[in-house]
Amino acid sequence: MCMLVMTMIPVAAGATVNEPEPSDIGFTTLQGFIFGVHEVNGGALIEFRCLFVHYVGQGIGQRTTGFRYGGQMMVIPGAFKGALMPHIIMGWCPGVLEF
């Protein structure tokens, strides 16, 4: 009975959940053409559809590059620094985003 209780404590505390989270170290740059920009969760996130967007995520020893196009949805943090116009995005956000 004691062993059963000891194995249930980490499960109840959520210690076994492995969800990917963005790193606070590094940055992600974005540039391209977008449409349908709106804020989500009270401005904590920015959501838009990509006509053609190039992104580069640079962390410690890890670099992720790629393209989003054809109306794919993209969500970035509200801490975005740069130019976010109705049809153009150019700038960076802190942390390496999960793509």
Buried (B, 14 or more C-beta within 10 A) or exposed (E): EEEEEEEEEEEEEEEEEEEEEBBEEBBBBBBBEBEEBEEEEEEEBBBBBBBEBBBBBBBEEEEBEEEBEEEEEBEBBEEBEEEBEEEEBEBBBBBBBEE
